[in-house]
Amino acid sequence: MEIDGRGIVLAVYSGEFTASDWLRQRRAVVDSRFSPEDYDGRPVVIDMTACQLPRRDWSEHFQEASRFLKGRRPKPFRLAMIIGDDPGAEAGLALFAEYQKLLHHPDSEVRTFRSGEEAYAWALAGLQPPERTEA
């Protein structure tokens, strides 16, 4: 995971998605580099084209990941997921989107895209301008 110069959180998932592997990698890579304040409210683009959904019980994996993230992102955000041609990916990710809304913030938006350019443009359009304070 990285935060690019425009403030978009970029991540790439590969291999078979399992909650246990995701949690292990998240703690080792993301949590050691970023605090929730660094990414809370920022749009996210996840490239999942090299990632496969679990063969069974994928909803349980998504629930476990969402429970872990609950409370870490109290601000609404946009999540753009770039998916490949894996059968069932859209249905699985639609369920994941619902978990995001239930466990994070009801105003969060999650969409799937086939193109990275489209996903990034949609995420970028969701950036909130910095809050101004009156002098």
N, CA, C and O of each residue as an XYZ file, in Angstrom:
540
protein
N       0.846     -1.174      0.000
C       0.000      0.000      0.000
C       0.886      1.230      0.000
O       1.904      1.285      0.689
N       0.481      2.205     -0.779
C       1.162      3.498     -0.842
C       0.110      4.601     -0.859
O      -1.051      4.355     -1.188
N       0.510      5.791     -0.510
C      -0.330      6.975     -0.679
C       0.397      7.836     -1.693
O       1.506      8.308     -1.442
N      -0.244      8.041     -2.855
C       0.454      8.766     -3.921
C       0.438     10.275     -3.673
O      -0.142     10.746     -2.695
N       1.074     11.017     -4.559
C       1.213     12.455     -4.416
C      -0.100     13.224     -4.428
O      -0.156     14.361     -3.959
N      -1.143     12.622     -4.954
C      -2.453     13.276     -4.971
C      -3.300     12.909     -3.753
O      -4.382     13.463     -3.554
N      -2.809     11.983     -2.946
C      -3.542     11.588     -1.750
C      -4.412     10.360     -1.914
O      -5.249     10.074     -1.057
N      -4.225      9.627     -3.006
C      -4.985      8.402     -3.233
C      -4.202      7.231     -2.637
O      -2.994      7.110     -2.838
N      -4.904      6.382     -1.909
C      -4.293      5.174     -1.366
C      -4.319      4.124     -2.468
O      -5.381      3.822     -3.013
N      -3.158      3.566     -2.799
C      -3.036      2.558     -3.845
C      -2.587      1.240     -3.227
O      -1.665      1.210     -2.412
N      -3.243      0.153     -3.617
C      -2.874     -1.167     -3.108
C      -3.018     -2.190     -4.226
O      -3.827     -2.019     -5.137
N      -2.231     -3.245     -4.148
C      -2.297     -4.348     -5.110
C      -2.443     -5.631     -4.307
O      -1.652     -5.907     -3.404
N      -3.463     -6.409     -4.646
C      -3.668     -7.714     -4.019
C      -3.337     -8.774     -5.054
O      -3.666     -8.628     -6.231
N      -2.683     -9.843     -4.611
C      -2.406    -10.960     -5.524
C      -2.549    -12.263     -4.756
O      -2.552    -12.277     -3.525
N      -2.665    -13.354     -5.499
C      -2.853    -14.659     -4.884
C      -4.295    -14.847     -4.457
O      -5.167    -14.065     -4.835
N      -4.548    -15.879     -3.674
C      -5.906    -16.127     -3.186
C      -6.136    -15.309     -1.931
O      -5.332    -15.348     -1.000
N      -7.247    -14.556     -1.906
C      -7.562    -13.717     -0.763
C      -8.076    -14.579      0.377
O      -9.106    -15.241      0.251
N      -7.356    -14.568      1.483
C      -7.854    -15.169      2.709
C      -7.686    -14.132      3.806
O      -6.712    -13.379      3.810
N      -8.621    -14.093      4.725
C      -8.569    -13.086      5.780
C      -7.306    -13.228      6.619
O      -6.705    -12.219      6.989
N      -6.890    -14.450      6.929
C      -5.710    -14.635      7.774
C      -4.450    -14.105      7.092
O      -3.645    -13.432      7.736
N      -4.262    -14.396      5.803
C      -3.090    -13.869      5.089
C      -3.167    -12.355      4.967
O      -2.165    -11.662      5.142
N      -4.356    -11.843      4.667
C      -4.534    -10.404      4.542
C      -4.190     -9.703      5.845
O      -3.486     -8.693      5.830
N      -4.677    -10.223      6.988
C      -4.392     -9.615      8.288
C      -2.897     -9.653      8.594
O      -2.335     -8.670      9.078
N      -2.257    -10.777      8.316
C      -0.828    -10.901      8.565
C      -0.038     -9.880      7.744
O       0.833     -9.191      8.277
N      -0.341     -9.784      6.450
C       0.364     -8.839      5.585
C       0.034     -7.404      5.945
O       0.905     -6.535      5.902
N      -1.190     -7.151      6.293
C      -1.587     -5.795      6.666
C      -0.794     -5.323      7.874
O      -0.275     -4.206      7.891
N      -0.706     -6.177      8.876
C       0.043     -5.802     10.087
C       1.526     -5.603      9.781
O       2.153     -4.686     10.312
N       2.085     -6.460      8.927
C       3.517     -6.388      8.617
C       3.865     -5.210      7.713
O       4.907     -4.579      7.889
N       2.994     -4.909      6.741
C       3.328     -3.901      5.733
C       2.650     -2.562      6.003
O       3.322     -1.532      6.070
N       1.349     -2.564      6.157
C       0.605     -1.301      6.255
C       0.693     -0.697      7.643
O       1.083      0.461      7.789
N       0.337     -1.460      8.662
C       0.284     -0.907     10.011
C       1.647     -0.480     10.536
O       1.735      0.351     11.439
N       2.712     -1.047      9.973
C       4.049     -0.643     10.404
C       4.482      0.675      9.760
O       5.430      1.308     10.224
N       3.790      1.093      8.692
C       4.179      2.306      7.963
C       3.191      3.458      8.102
O       3.581      4.624      8.042
N       1.908      3.133      8.288
C       0.881      4.167      8.294
C      -0.010      4.028      9.521
O      -0.287      2.922      9.985
N      -0.449      5.161     10.032
C      -1.470      5.144     11.081
C      -2.818      5.387     10.409
O      -2.866      5.919      9.300
N      -3.914      5.005     11.065
C      -5.225      5.258     10.457
C      -5.449      6.727     10.079
O      -6.162      7.010      9.116
N      -4.862      7.644     10.810
C      -5.023      9.069     10.493
C      -4.419      9.418      9.131
O      -4.857     10.365      8.478
N      -3.414      8.652      8.707
C      -2.775      8.904      7.415
C      -3.724      8.635      6.248
O      -3.648      9.311      5.223
N      -4.618      7.653      6.395
C      -5.456      7.260      5.266
C      -6.952      7.409      5.508
O      -7.732      7.206      4.578
N      -7.382      7.752      6.705
C      -8.817      7.869      6.979
C      -9.450      8.932      6.085
O      -8.983     10.071      6.036
N     -10.500      8.558      5.390
C     -11.223      9.467      4.508
C     -10.646      9.569      3.110
O     -11.293     10.129      2.224
N      -9.459      9.050      2.886
C      -8.841      9.112      1.557
C      -9.453      8.060      0.637
O      -9.781      6.961      1.083
N      -9.605      8.392     -0.637
C     -10.049      7.377     -1.595
C      -8.998      6.281     -1.748
O      -7.802      6.519     -1.582
N      -9.467      5.084     -2.065
C      -8.592      3.923     -2.197
C      -8.825      3.278     -3.560
O      -9.964      3.140     -4.006
N      -7.734      2.887     -4.214
C      -7.810      2.096     -5.446
C      -7.059      0.801     -5.177
O      -5.866      0.811     -4.874
N      -7.775     -0.321     -5.293
C      -7.154     -1.629     -5.088
C      -7.185     -2.389     -6.410
O      -8.247     -2.609     -6.991
N      -6.011     -2.782     -6.870
C      -5.909     -3.605     -8.075
C      -6.009     -5.065     -7.640
O      -5.105     -5.595     -6.994
N      -7.117     -5.704     -8.002
C      -7.355     -7.093     -7.628
C      -7.279     -8.023     -8.835
O      -7.738     -9.164     -8.772
N      -6.703     -7.541     -9.928
C      -6.689     -8.356    -11.145
C      -5.848     -9.621    -10.998
O      -6.081    -10.593    -11.716
N      -4.878     -9.632    -10.087
C      -4.067    -10.826     -9.866
C      -4.476    -11.559     -8.589
O      -3.735    -12.398     -8.078
N      -5.653    -11.233     -8.088
C      -6.150    -11.817     -6.846
C      -7.360    -12.694     -7.147
O      -8.217    -12.328     -7.951
N      -7.423    -13.828     -6.512
C      -8.583    -14.694     -6.666
C      -9.356    -14.703     -5.358
O      -8.778    -14.694     -4.272
N     -10.672    -14.722     -5.488
C     -11.497    -14.869     -4.297
C     -11.310    -16.285     -3.758
O     -11.000    -17.205     -4.515
N     -11.496    -16.456     -2.457
C     -11.400    -17.811     -1.913
C     -12.393    -18.730     -2.621
O     -13.469    -18.293     -3.029
N     -12.040    -19.964     -2.759
C     -12.920    -20.915     -3.446
C     -14.197    -21.176     -2.660
O     -15.228    -21.501     -3.248
N     -14.143    -21.040     -1.345
C     -15.308    -21.296     -0.510
C     -15.383    -20.238      0.586
O     -14.370    -19.668      0.992
N     -16.569    -19.995      1.042
C     -16.803    -19.142      2.216
C     -16.178    -17.751      2.109
O     -15.700    -17.208      3.105
N     -16.179    -17.161      0.880
C     -15.548    -15.853      0.745
C     -16.243    -14.793      1.572
O     -15.603    -13.826      1.985
N     -17.543    -14.943      1.828
C     -18.225    -13.936      2.635
C     -17.653    -13.909      4.048
O     -17.567    -12.839      4.650
N     -17.261    -15.056      4.590
C     -16.662    -15.095      5.922
C     -15.311    -14.381      5.939
O     -14.975    -13.709      6.915
N     -14.536    -14.523      4.864
C     -13.245    -13.820      4.783
C     -13.462    -12.312      4.736
O     -12.748    -11.559      5.397
N     -14.448    -11.870      3.955
C     -14.730    -10.436      3.871
C     -15.259     -9.903      5.199
O     -14.915     -8.790      5.596
N     -16.095    -10.688      5.893
C     -16.594    -10.262      7.197
C     -15.440    -10.085      8.176
O     -15.389     -9.092      8.902
N     -14.518    -11.038      8.201
C     -13.389    -10.965      9.119
C     -12.517     -9.744      8.829
O     -12.101     -9.045      9.753
N     -12.239     -9.487      7.557
C     -11.440     -8.315      7.192
C     -12.170     -7.034      7.571
O     -11.554     -6.100      8.085
N     -13.470     -6.977      7.325
C     -14.245     -5.776      7.646
C     -14.326     -5.549      9.153
O     -14.263     -4.407      9.608
N     -14.465     -6.620      9.931
C     -14.490     -6.476     11.396
C     -13.169     -5.892     11.887
O     -13.157     -5.047     12.783
N     -12.058     -6.338     11.302
C     -10.754     -5.807     11.688
C     -10.671     -4.309     11.401
O     -10.122     -3.548     12.199
N     -11.216     -3.889     10.261
C     -11.117     -2.487      9.857
C     -12.123     -1.578     10.565
O     -11.983     -0.355     10.534
N     -13.132     -2.170     11.200
C     -14.166     -1.366     11.841
C     -13.535     -0.402     12.845
O     -12.711     -0.793     13.672
N     -13.928      0.826     12.756
C     -13.419      1.836     13.671
C     -12.122      2.475     13.231
O     -11.741      3.517     13.763
N     -11.429      1.876     12.268
C     -10.174      2.463     11.787
C     -10.418      3.555     10.752
O      -9.553      4.396     10.509
N     -11.610      3.533     10.142
C     -11.919      4.518      9.105
C     -13.288      5.122      9.391
O     -14.262      4.784      8.718
N     -13.378      6.002     10.368
C     -14.694      6.559     10.698
C     -15.233      7.555      9.669
O     -16.432      7.834      9.652
N     -14.365      8.091      8.816
C     -14.835      9.032      7.794
C     -15.264      8.261      6.547
O     -14.697      7.210      6.250
N     -16.257      8.767      5.814
C     -16.633      8.095      4.562
C     -15.498      8.188      3.545
O     -14.693      9.119      3.578
N     -15.445      7.216      2.648
C     -14.388      7.192      1.642
C     -14.888      6.475      0.407
O     -15.929      5.818      0.429
N     -14.133      6.609     -0.673
C     -14.417      5.893     -1.918
C     -13.420      4.764     -2.057
O     -12.222      4.944     -1.837
N     -13.930      3.587     -2.428
C     -13.079      2.441     -2.669
C     -13.340      1.944     -4.077
O     -14.428      1.456     -4.383
N     -12.334      2.071     -4.935
C     -12.421      1.597     -6.320
C     -11.634      0.301     -6.407
O     -10.441      0.267     -6.105
N     -12.306     -0.765     -6.820
C     -11.660     -2.067     -6.918
C     -11.566     -2.465     -8.383
O     -12.578     -2.570     -9.077
N     -10.337     -2.685     -8.846
C     -10.118     -3.116    -10.223
C     -10.143     -4.639    -10.204
O      -9.316     -5.271     -9.547
N     -11.095     -5.225    -10.926
C     -11.254     -6.678    -10.892
C     -10.895     -7.268    -12.244
O     -10.973     -6.596    -13.272
N     -10.511     -8.498    -12.230
C     -10.222     -9.208    -13.467
C     -11.466     -9.928    -13.948
O     -12.591     -9.497    -13.696
N     -11.251    -11.002    -14.627
C     -12.364    -11.767    -15.183
C     -12.715    -12.982    -14.340
O     -13.351    -13.911    -14.837
N     -12.314    -12.992    -13.080
C     -12.604    -14.110    -12.196
C     -14.112    -14.269    -12.034
O     -14.783    -13.327    -11.613
N     -14.656    -15.434    -12.357
C     -16.112    -15.626    -12.233
C     -16.578    -15.363    -10.803
O     -15.975    -15.850     -9.846
N     -17.623    -14.614    -10.671
C     -18.183    -14.318     -9.359
C     -17.546    -13.142     -8.655
O     -17.975    -12.779     -7.559
N     -16.526    -12.532     -9.258
C     -15.829    -11.436     -8.585
C     -16.765    -10.271     -8.289
O     -16.726     -9.709     -7.194
N     -17.594     -9.910     -9.241
C     -18.477     -8.768     -9.016
C     -19.456     -9.031     -7.885
O     -19.704     -8.143     -7.069
N     -20.019    -10.239     -7.820
C     -20.966    -10.564     -6.748
C     -20.265    -10.548     -5.393
O     -20.808    -10.027     -4.418
N     -19.073    -11.111     -5.330
C     -18.331    -11.127     -4.077
C     -17.966     -9.732     -3.611
O     -18.071     -9.410     -2.427
N     -17.539     -8.916     -4.545
C     -17.140     -7.567     -4.172
C     -18.342     -6.689     -3.854
O     -18.217     -5.738     -3.081
N     -19.487     -6.982     -4.424
C     -20.712     -6.254     -4.057
C     -21.045     -6.528     -2.591
O     -21.462     -5.625     -1.865
N     -20.861     -7.769     -2.163
C     -21.079     -8.100     -0.763
C     -20.060     -7.378      0.109
O     -20.414     -6.845      1.160
N     -18.804     -7.355     -0.315
C     -17.770     -6.641      0.424
C     -18.134     -5.165      0.563
O     -17.910     -4.566      1.615
N     -18.697     -4.576     -0.496
C     -19.112     -3.176     -0.454
C     -20.152     -2.953      0.635
O     -20.118     -1.940      1.333
N     -21.060     -3.884      0.778
C     -22.079     -3.750      1.822
C     -21.452     -3.820      3.209
O     -21.863     -3.087      4.109
N     -20.467     -4.690      3.394
C     -19.773     -4.740      4.676
C     -19.084     -3.411      4.962
O     -19.089     -2.938      6.098
N     -18.493     -2.809      3.932
C     -17.823     -1.523      4.119
C     -18.803     -0.487      4.646
O     -18.478      0.268      5.563
N     -19.993     -0.448      4.076
C     -20.993      0.528      4.496
C     -21.499      0.242      5.905
O     -21.693      1.164      6.697
N     -21.710     -1.024      6.216
C     -22.215     -1.388      7.531
C     -21.186     -1.154      8.631
O     -21.525     -0.665      9.709
N     -19.949     -1.498      8.366
C     -18.946     -1.484      9.418
C     -18.081     -0.231      9.445
O     -17.432      0.047     10.454
N     -18.062      0.519      8.369
C     -17.244      1.734      8.365
C     -18.121      2.969      8.441
O     -18.209      3.615      9.485
N     -18.756      3.288      7.351
C     -19.565      4.499      7.286
C     -20.598      4.304      6.188
O     -20.251      3.894      5.080
N     -21.876      4.594      6.481
C     -22.911      4.351      5.465
C     -22.747      5.190      4.206
O     -23.311      4.848      3.167
N     -21.985      6.285      4.273
C     -21.786      7.127      3.095
C     -20.567      6.728      2.275
O     -20.261      7.377      1.275
N     -19.865      5.672      2.677
C     -18.748      5.190      1.869
C     -19.290      4.633      0.556
O     -20.401      4.107      0.493
N     -18.481      4.762     -0.482
C     -18.873      4.286     -1.805
C     -17.865      3.240     -2.268
O     -16.656      3.436     -2.149
N     -18.371      2.134     -2.796
C     -17.505      1.084     -3.318
C     -17.996      0.726     -4.710
O     -19.177      0.437     -4.906
N     -17.076      0.746     -5.685
C     -17.415      0.362     -7.066
C     -16.314     -0.515     -7.618
O     -15.161     -0.448     -7.194
N     -16.701     -1.343     -8.578
C     -15.720     -2.177     -9.268
C     -15.497     -1.637    -10.670
O     -16.401     -1.079    -11.292
N     -14.282     -1.813    -11.149
C     -13.883     -1.337    -12.472
C     -13.054     -2.405    -13.153
O     -12.388     -3.200    -12.490
N     -13.091     -2.424    -14.472
C     -12.226     -3.301    -15.259
C     -10.924     -2.589    -15.619
O      -9.913     -3.237    -15.888
N     -10.948     -1.260    -15.625
C      -9.814     -0.452    -16.045
C      -9.235      0.320    -14.854
O      -9.969      0.916    -14.066
N      -7.908      0.295    -14.742
C      -7.249      1.051    -13.692
C      -7.400      2.547    -13.854
O      -7.509      3.271    -12.865
N      -7.408      3.023    -15.100
C      -7.560      4.455    -15.346
C      -8.928      4.950    -14.888
O      -9.040      6.008    -14.268
N      -9.964      4.179    -15.199
C     -11.315      4.561    -14.766
C     -11.430      4.540    -13.248
O     -12.031      5.435    -12.654
N     -10.856      3.522    -12.622
C     -10.915      3.403    -11.164
C     -10.221      4.589    -10.505
O     -10.747      5.174     -9.559
N      -9.037      4.943    -11.006
C      -8.284      6.049    -10.429
C      -9.024      7.369    -10.620
O      -9.088      8.179     -9.695
N      -9.580      7.594    -11.798
C     -10.311      8.836    -12.065
C     -11.511      8.968    -11.126
O     -11.777     10.055    -10.614
N     -12.232      7.875    -10.898
C     -13.381      7.912    -10.000
C     -12.936      8.184     -8.563
O     -13.571      8.965     -7.854
N     -11.848      7.545     -8.133
C     -11.327      7.786     -6.793
C     -10.870      9.229     -6.640
O     -11.142      9.866     -5.623
N     -10.181      9.743     -7.644
C      -9.689     11.114     -7.613
C     -10.840     12.113     -7.528
O     -10.732     13.127     -6.838
N     -11.928     11.837     -8.219
C     -13.092     12.724     -8.165
C     -13.703     12.762     -6.766
O     -14.452     13.683     -6.438
N     -13.387     11.769     -5.946
C     -13.921     11.731     -4.590
C     -13.066     12.432     -3.559
O     -13.440     12.499     -2.388
N     -11.924     12.955     -3.971
C     -11.077     13.675     -3.015
C     -11.785     14.925     -2.517
O     -12.338     15.704     -3.293
N     -11.754     15.087     -1.238
C     -12.343     16.285     -0.645
C     -11.280     17.380     -0.613
O     -10.130     17.122     -0.257
N     -11.664     18.604     -0.984
C     -10.669     19.685     -0.873
C     -10.319     19.897      0.604
O     -11.155     19.662      1.477
N      -9.094     20.337      0.886
C      -8.715     20.570      2.281
C      -9.648     21.583      2.941
O     -10.084     22.551      2.318
N      -9.943     21.336      4.219
C     -10.815     22.274      4.932
C     -10.079     23.578      5.156
O      -8.895     23.593      5.493
N     -10.791     24.665      4.966
C     -10.200     25.983      5.173
C     -10.627     26.525      6.522
O     -11.746     26.299      6.983
N      -9.731     27.228      7.125
C     -10.082     27.922      8.363
C     -10.052     29.412      8.064
O      -9.145     29.915      7.401
N     -11.042     30.087      8.556
C     -11.116     31.527      8.315
C     -10.085     32.243      9.172
O      -9.927     31.938     10.354
N      -9.384     33.198      8.567
C      -8.356     33.963      9.293
C      -8.977     35.121      9.996
O      -8.280     35.886     10.662
